[in-house]
Every structure is written in structure tokens, then in C-alpha cells.
């Protein structure tokens, strides 16, 4: 669906059940297909693709067979396996006996999905690889499909990472961080389809996550997409507020 069609249909489904949630999903899917803004043909992602390939070669990445892309992209975009644009660092397997009443907050999945969820704390000094700062990209890779999986940009200061969440060390000059968060979240269906485990509690392996292909626009286009998505998500927030007031 094109952006113009989205706005033409907006009033028709604005009050439907789960309308706002569906609109947010639609916005993400439009974004990673290049349907939110025009793509100047003079812009290219060729240099970004070279940087991703170089990182994969230097780090001797053994990426599993990449998943076949599910849709076409604008001619000046490309595809990059997730593992070619970042190094994934898993969190620490904290035990209840490791928790303290004060110290550095421990980021669990519920702290990503709900900013009001209480923290557990680490009273000692955590290894540097487990330390998180504002601006770090995090990907939760285990839990309940539909509520636990997702990408987040941490914005609440120094913290320590719990297991089942990856801290992403990005390759410079391939993805703009906020666009990368949108791109991963728009591909959650693919992520969950590769997850293993019992119904209600599943996880995706590091190798399978690294093999998921992500749409790669030129960097300038990534910034325009993020700005447009922010604008549309703000409209969804206002609509959600209006619905609550009516209820």
C-alpha cells in the first residue's frame, strides 16, 4: 500500500478493533519497502554494502544461509544480512542471588517493553561487555512471540544487560541507528518464524538472527524515513489518546 492510500483509508479503519496497532505495523512495513518517501536516483548504498562485506570478511562471519527476501526494493537500495552490519553481545545470566536492592539497573525484557516495570539491581562491577549506555541498540531474542521480541534504543542511562538480550555493536556507515531499529522491528514475523521452543516461550539462535536480511536504503534516505515514521507514529499516539478519552 502506498502512503497516499494509507491516508485515504485512514478514517475507514481508525475506529476498528486494534486499529492503532495495525496502523503502526503498516507504517513500519511501508517504511522498509521505500513507500514513505521518494528515492533520488542519484543516491546509492554501494559504499554501505562494501563496508558490510568488509566487516563480514574481517570478522570471519559464518552466516547461515540467508533468508530469501520476501519483497522487492527500490533500485538504489540493497539487502544486508543482520550479522554483516553488527556484532551481537549477549547479556549476563544473572541469578536471583546476584540481585541487590541498589546499584546499577539490570535491563530485563520487561524493562524494554514497559518503562514502568521495576528494575533489579547489580551491586557489584559488571564486565565491560555487559555494560549498556544511553544510545545503545538492543535486540531481545527470547520470550513470548508478539510481546518479547524486538529492537530498542536504550535511553535511560548506565545499566547492565541481562541474558536473552543482545547489545549491538554497529558497523560505522552502514545503517543509521534509528532506521535500523525500525527495520528490525518490521521483520519480527521473520524473526519469530525462526524461533524455537515451546508455545508461549521461544528463542531465536544468534546464527539465525544474523542471517535475516535487512533492507538497506542510502543513508540520506534512512534519515528521511525515520523522520516520516516519527511523524506518522505521533499521529497514531494522538489517535490512541482520543480513543481512550472516548472510552
Buried (B, 14 or more C-beta within 10 A) or exposed (E): EEBEEBEEEEEEBBEEEEBBEEBBBBBBBBBBBBBBBEBEEEBBBEEBBEBBEEBBEEEEBEBBEBBEEEEEBBEBBBBBBBBBBBBBBBBBEBEEEBBEEEBBBBBBBBBBBEEEEEBBBBEEEBEEEBBBEEEBBBBBBBBEBEEBBBBBBBEEEEBBBBBBBBBBEBBEEBBBBBBBBBBBBBBBEBBBEBBEEEEEEBBBEEBBBBBBBBBBBBBEBBBBBBEBBEEBBEBBEEBBEEEEEEE
